[in-house]
Amino acid sequence: MKLQNKVVLVTGAARGQGAAEARRFVAEGAKVVLADVLDEEGQRLAAQLEDQAIYQHLDVTSDPSWVAAIERTERVFGRCDVLVNNAGIYWPAAIAGTTVELAEAMFRVNQLGTLLGMKHAAASMKKTGGGAIVNISSTAGLRGFANAIAYSGTKWAVRGMTKVAAAELAPHGIRVNSVHPGCIAADMLKQNNEEVHRMGAERAPLERHGTPDEVATLVAFLASDESAFITGAEVAIDGGWAV
Ligand SMILES: NC(=O)c1ccc[n+]([C@@H]2O[C@H](COP(=O)([O-])OP(=O)(O)OC[C@H]3O[C@@H](n4cnc5c(N)ncnc54)[C@H](O)[C@@H]3O)[C@@H](O)[C@H]2O)c1
């Protein structure tokens, strides 16, 4: 098992890709902290994963919430080896229709949340000699899509912050990589309009949506020691949509 005895914190783990990642980490032998604001769903999943997982309420936009989540991770499992910054929000909006409220909401969850996660998890990892951080960006962080200016801005920022963190944290034994999913059949996609849904399958050279399990396979690899020489990388998992 490639993640035996690793302690992993996954944000946005109550459903969608985060839940698939948490299940995969447990299957690979890890102890997992499921962090989300959807307490009921998160607690239900943690109960299914029995003693290998706990649920922690974490609003990624809040500094004190991060302090509490890392403290509990260390208290229950003794350390934090891996952080997956997966929590994210997305609403399509044209440039003309992008309000301050919409842009700030996406900035706070997608960009600030990822930054705060790296800050607090890295402080914990430094105490134990290293770790791995996987930041979930998007195809929208690799190329331009109409009607996604605020979301894309945050996902390009996640890609850029990943490279800064990879350079800065390498001396502490911490690797940082970004993952760029295309259209993945999870709740976020279902919430969006028919056109985004259709385009994701029709315009990707592989002509289908991806699955949360396929993303989980990639994230588990980047979290594991099998990727020990990979840091600062951006890996697309999008059926070729960004080519
Ligand atoms: N589904 C796709 O097609 C797709 C494509 C590219 C990138 N992504 C990215 O993948 C990641 C996972 O998305 P998903 O498809 O599983 O969507 P999802 O909506 O199913 O899951 C997102 C999770 O993040 C949580 N979350 C939202 N705000 C939070 C906050 N403030 N604090 C903590 N948790 C919070 C939600 O409660 C939810 O559980 C996101 O970062 C998203 O931007 C998704």
The ligand as an ORCA input file, in Angstrom:
! r2SCAN-3c Opt
* xyz 0 1
  N     -15.856     18.862    -11.090
  C     -15.118     19.407    -12.045
  O     -15.421     19.269    -13.215
  C     -13.849     20.174    -11.687
  C     -13.024     20.582    -12.745
  C     -11.836     21.247    -12.456
  C     -11.483     21.505    -11.152
  N     -12.297     21.123    -10.145
  C     -11.852     21.412     -8.783
  O     -11.847     20.208     -8.033
  C     -12.086     20.502     -6.653
  C     -13.193     19.597     -6.129
  O     -14.378     19.887     -6.814
  P     -15.613     18.854     -6.968
  O     -15.828     18.700     -8.408
  O     -15.395     17.667     -6.131
  O     -16.771     19.797     -6.384
  P     -17.793     19.627     -5.166
  O     -18.617     20.863     -5.209
  O     -18.443     18.313     -5.243
  O     -16.844     19.619     -3.872
  C     -16.249     20.768     -3.339
  C     -16.177     20.615     -1.825
  O     -15.542     21.786     -1.283
  C     -16.244     22.121     -0.099
  N     -16.066     23.531      0.271
  C     -16.585     24.623     -0.336
  N     -16.269     25.744      0.356
  C     -15.520     25.339      1.430
  C     -14.895     26.015      2.507
  N     -14.980     27.353      2.649
  N     -14.207     25.286      3.413
  C     -14.122     23.937      3.285
  N     -14.693     23.238      2.291
  C     -15.398     23.937      1.380
  C     -17.702     21.805     -0.417
  O     -18.494     21.742      0.747
  C     -17.571     20.494     -1.164
  O     -17.603     19.389     -0.289
  C     -12.396     21.999     -6.583
  O     -11.235     22.717     -6.192
  C     -12.752     22.343     -8.017
  O     -12.516     23.702     -8.319
  C     -13.488     20.471    -10.388
*
